[in-house]
Amino acid sequence: MKHESFNTLPKTTLMHLMDTFGIGLFTATIAYIYFNWSTLPTEVPIYFGLKGDIHRYGAKWELLLFPFITLLIGIALRFLEKHPKWHYFPLNITDPHIEKEVKQSVFMLSFIKNMSCLLLAIVVWETIHIAQGNSTALEGVAWLILSLIIFLPTIITVISALRA
């Protein structure tokens, strides 16, 4: 397989489902911020510690940074999904398993992009929930999602490498 053909890799059904889920979560998060904006106090929790304790409050406008950063990450990862040679091929590799490895790399990027939307939704929901005077409801869930974003692609890659 030539490097030029890597730009035309078709998305799998699972990748389409993940993208739909990710876009839906991102849209729902924006809508949640919009519909709760008027009920938010002028200062909301912005920075949390490892145990979920609040370390810093900020203006409610800072809450918009979460979707903005997630959008930038999503755009960057989508670009790399469409152009795998930009993140995968510093040299001309002639490995016979290169097509499988490229597909796996693109899948990993798609997974991380969409899990970022899930992490955004959890962080924004929890922040608004606390800002409105409620107790923490999802304590530790954000760390679980972050761990999944890191470890699940790694485990999938190791299992796939051992099968080859």
VEXDREN-2710 file (C-alpha; in Angstrom, 1 decimal):
% VEXDREN-2710
k/r/px/py/pz
1/MET/0.0/0.0/0.0
2/LYS/1.4/3.4/-1.0
3/HIS/1.4/6.3/1.3
4/GLU/-0.8/8.3/-1.0
5/SER/-3.6/5.8/-0.5
6/PHE/-3.6/6.3/3.2
7/ASN/-5.5/9.5/2.7
8/THR/-8.5/7.6/1.4
9/LEU/-8.9/5.1/4.3
10/PRO/-12.6/4.4/4.7
11/LYS/-14.1/4.9/8.2
12/THR/-15.4/1.8/9.9
13/THR/-18.9/1.6/11.2
14/LEU/-17.6/1.8/14.8
15/MET/-15.7/5.0/13.9
16/HIS/-19.0/6.5/12.4
17/LEU/-20.8/5.5/15.6
18/MET/-18.2/7.1/17.8
19/ASP/-18.2/10.3/15.7
20/THR/-22.0/10.5/16.0
21/PHE/-21.7/10.0/19.7
22/GLY/-19.0/12.5/20.1
23/ILE/-20.7/15.2/18.0
24/GLY/-23.9/14.5/19.9
25/LEU/-22.2/14.9/23.3
26/PHE/-20.4/18.1/22.2
27/THR/-23.7/19.6/21.0
28/ALA/-25.5/18.5/24.1
29/THR/-22.8/20.1/26.3
30/ILE/-23.1/23.4/24.4
31/ALA/-26.9/23.3/24.8
32/TYR/-26.5/22.4/28.5
33/ILE/-24.3/25.5/29.1
34/TYR/-26.7/27.7/27.1
35/PHE/-29.8/26.6/29.0
36/ASN/-28.1/26.8/32.4
37/TRP/-26.3/30.1/31.7
38/SER/-28.8/32.3/33.4
39/THR/-28.9/30.2/36.6
40/LEU/-25.1/30.2/37.1
41/PRO/-23.5/32.4/39.7
42/THR/-20.9/34.9/38.5
43/GLU/-18.2/32.6/39.7
44/VAL/-18.1/28.9/39.0
45/PRO/-15.6/26.2/40.0
46/ILE/-12.9/26.0/37.3
47/TYR/-10.0/24.0/38.8
48/PHE/-10.5/20.7/40.6
49/GLY/-8.0/18.6/42.6
50/LEU/-7.4/14.9/42.2
51/LYS/-10.2/14.1/44.8
52/GLY/-12.7/16.5/43.2
53/ASP/-12.1/19.3/45.7
54/ILE/-12.3/22.8/44.2
55/HIS/-9.1/24.7/44.1
56/ARG/-10.1/27.7/42.1
57/TYR/-13.2/29.6/41.1
58/GLY/-13.4/31.7/38.0
59/ALA/-15.9/33.8/36.0
60/LYS/-18.6/31.8/34.4
61/TRP/-17.2/32.9/31.0
62/GLU/-14.3/30.7/31.7
63/LEU/-16.7/27.8/31.4
64/LEU/-16.7/28.4/27.7
65/LEU/-13.0/27.5/27.5
66/PHE/-13.9/23.8/28.0
67/PRO/-15.8/23.4/24.7
68/PHE/-13.4/25.7/22.9
69/ILE/-10.4/23.6/23.8
70/THR/-12.3/20.4/23.0
71/LEU/-13.3/21.8/19.7
72/LEU/-9.6/22.7/18.9
73/ILE/-8.5/19.2/19.9
74/GLY/-11.3/17.6/17.8
75/ILE/-10.4/19.6/14.7
76/ALA/-6.7/18.7/15.1
77/LEU/-7.4/15.1/15.6
78/ARG/-9.9/15.0/12.7
79/PHE/-7.2/16.5/10.5
80/LEU/-4.7/13.8/11.6
81/GLU/-7.4/11.1/11.0
82/LYS/-7.7/12.4/7.4
83/HIS/-3.9/12.7/6.9
84/PRO/-2.3/9.7/8.8
85/LYS/1.0/10.2/7.0
86/TRP/1.4/13.5/9.0
87/HIS/1.5/11.7/12.3
88/TYR/2.7/8.3/11.3
89/PHE/5.3/8.3/8.6
90/PRO/8.5/10.3/9.1
91/LEU/10.2/7.7/6.8
92/ASN/9.2/5.5/3.9
93/ILE/8.1/2.3/5.7
94/THR/7.7/-0.9/3.7
95/ASP/6.4/-3.1/6.4
96/PRO/3.9/-5.7/5.1
97/HIS/1.5/-4.9/8.0
98/ILE/1.6/-1.2/7.4
99/GLU/-2.1/-0.9/6.3
100/LYS/-3.3/-2.6/9.5
101/GLU/-1.1/-0.3/11.6
102/VAL/-2.3/2.8/9.9
103/LYS/-5.9/1.8/10.4
104/GLN/-5.2/1.1/14.0
105/SER/-3.5/4.5/14.4
106/VAL/-6.5/6.3/12.8
107/PHE/-8.9/4.4/15.0
108/MET/-7.0/5.4/18.1
109/LEU/-7.1/9.1/17.0
110/SER/-10.9/8.8/16.5
111/PHE/-11.3/7.1/19.9
112/ILE/-9.3/9.8/21.7
113/LYS/-11.2/12.6/19.9
114/ASN/-14.6/11.2/20.9
115/MET/-13.6/10.3/24.4
116/SER/-12.5/14.0/24.8
117/CYS/-16.1/15.0/24.1
118/LEU/-17.3/12.6/26.8
119/LEU/-14.8/14.0/29.2
120/LEU/-15.9/17.6/28.3
121/ALA/-19.5/16.7/28.9
122/ILE/-18.7/15.2/32.4
123/VAL/-16.5/18.1/33.4
124/VAL/-19.1/20.8/32.3
125/TRP/-22.0/18.9/33.8
126/GLU/-20.2/18.5/37.1
127/THR/-19.0/22.2/37.1
128/ILE/-22.5/23.5/36.5
129/HIS/-24.0/21.1/39.0
130/ILE/-21.6/22.3/41.7
131/ALA/-22.0/26.0/40.7
132/GLN/-25.7/25.7/41.2
133/GLY/-25.2/24.6/44.8
134/ASN/-25.5/20.9/44.5
135/SER/-23.0/18.3/45.8
136/THR/-20.6/16.5/43.6
137/ALA/-22.4/13.7/41.9
138/LEU/-19.8/12.2/39.6
139/GLU/-16.8/12.2/41.9
140/GLY/-14.0/10.3/40.3
141/VAL/-15.8/9.6/37.0
142/ALA/-13.7/12.2/35.1
143/TRP/-10.6/10.4/36.2
144/LEU/-12.0/7.1/35.1
145/ILE/-12.8/8.6/31.6
146/LEU/-9.3/10.1/31.5
147/SER/-7.8/6.8/32.4
148/LEU/-9.8/5.1/29.6
149/ILE/-8.6/7.6/27.1
150/ILE/-5.0/6.7/28.0
151/PHE/-5.2/3.0/28.7
152/LEU/-7.8/1.6/26.4
153/PRO/-6.0/2.5/23.1
154/THR/-2.8/1.2/24.7
155/ILE/-4.3/-2.1/25.6
156/ILE/-6.0/-2.4/22.2
157/THR/-2.6/-1.7/20.5
158/VAL/-0.8/-4.3/22.6
159/ILE/-3.4/-7.0/22.0
160/SER/-3.4/-6.2/18.2
161/ALA/0.4/-6.3/18.1
162/LEU/0.5/-9.7/19.9
163/ARG/-2.0/-11.1/17.4
164/ALA/0.1/-10.1/14.4
END
